[in-house]
Amino acid sequence: NGGYDIRQIKNYPVQSFATADIMPLAMCIIYKQYRALELKSRIIAQVHDSLIFDVPKEELKIIAKLCTHVFERLPHYIKDLWGFEFNVPLGGEIEYGPNYGQLTEYKETN
């Protein structure tokens, strides 16, 4: 196998599409939506399959809902933009904290 881990070879197309195409699409949609809501929150980085935000405490619930909604609807956005069915469910976890090294899982409260 030439010194390559077979998992890397099999995962490459998925990882490439996710990092190079899906994450920028999600970021653009999220950005447009929080700008329309006139929020102070900002996307400050992407690390692999994670988005990092600077979020005022009073906007945490709004940003969490917005991100969850966008990621759940990404197959629809992919179909609209690129014209093919993407049948892999997308979602994720939301964590928050004072910095990237001190995160707590976000649990939505009513």
C-alpha positions in Angstrom: 0.0 0.0 0.0 3.0 2.3 -0.3 3.1 3.2 3.4 -0.3 4.8 3.5 -3.0 3.9 6.0 -5.9 2.4 4.0 -8.4 4.4 6.1 -6.7 7.7 5.0 -7.2 6.7 1.4 -10.8 5.7 1.9 -11.7 8.8 3.9 -9.9 11.3 1.7 -12.8 12.1 -0.7 -15.2 12.6 2.2 -12.8 14.7 4.3 -11.9 16.8 1.3 -15.5 17.5 0.4 -16.4 18.2 4.0 -13.5 20.6 4.7 -13.2 22.3 1.3 -16.9 22.5 0.3 -19.4 21.8 3.0 -17.8 23.8 5.8 -17.4 27.0 3.7 -21.0 26.6 2.6 -22.2 26.2 6.2 -20.1 29.2 7.2 -21.5 31.4 4.5 -25.1 30.5 5.4 -24.5 31.0 9.1 -22.8 34.3 8.5 -25.6 35.6 6.3 -28.2 34.6 8.9 -26.5 36.1 12.0 -25.8 39.3 10.0 -29.5 39.5 9.1 -30.3 39.1 12.8 -27.7 41.9 13.6 -25.9 39.7 16.1 -22.6 40.6 17.6 -21.3 37.0 17.3 -18.6 36.2 14.8 -17.1 33.1 13.2 -13.4 33.4 14.0 -11.9 30.1 12.8 -12.5 26.7 11.2 -10.5 23.8 12.6 -11.1 20.7 10.5 -14.8 20.0 10.9 -15.4 22.6 13.7 -16.4 26.2 13.6 -15.2 28.5 16.3 -17.2 31.6 17.2 -16.8 34.6 19.5 -20.2 34.8 21.0 -21.6 37.1 23.7 -23.3 35.1 26.4 -26.7 36.6 25.6 -26.4 35.2 22.0 -25.3 31.7 22.8 -28.7 30.1 22.6 -29.5 31.9 19.3 -26.1 30.9 17.7 -26.5 27.3 18.9 -30.0 27.1 17.3 -28.9 28.7 14.1 -25.9 26.4 13.7 -27.9 23.3 14.5 -30.6 24.3 12.0 -28.1 25.1 9.2 -26.1 21.8 9.7 -29.3 19.8 9.7 -30.4 21.4 6.5 -27.0 21.2 4.7 -28.1 18.3 2.5 -30.9 20.6 1.2 -28.4 23.4 0.6 -26.0 21.0 -1.2 -28.9 19.8 -3.5 -29.8 23.4 -4.3 -26.2 24.5 -4.9 -24.6 21.5 -6.6 -27.6 19.6 -7.8 -27.0 16.2 -6.2 -28.5 14.3 -3.3 -26.3 14.2 -0.3 -27.6 11.4 1.9 -25.2 11.6 4.9 -26.8 13.1 7.9 -25.0 16.1 9.2 -25.1 17.5 12.7 -22.7 17.9 15.5 -22.1 19.0 19.1 -22.0 22.5 20.4 -19.5 23.4 23.1 -18.8 26.7 24.7 -16.2 28.1 27.1 -13.8 31.0 27.8 -11.3 29.5 25.4 -10.7 26.5 23.0 -9.0 24.5 25.8 -11.8 24.9 28.4 -15.1 23.8 26.7 -18.3 22.5 28.1 -21.0 20.7 26.1 -23.9 23.0 25.4 -27.3 21.6 26.3 -30.3 23.5 25.1 -32.6 24.7 27.8 -36.2 26.0 27.3 
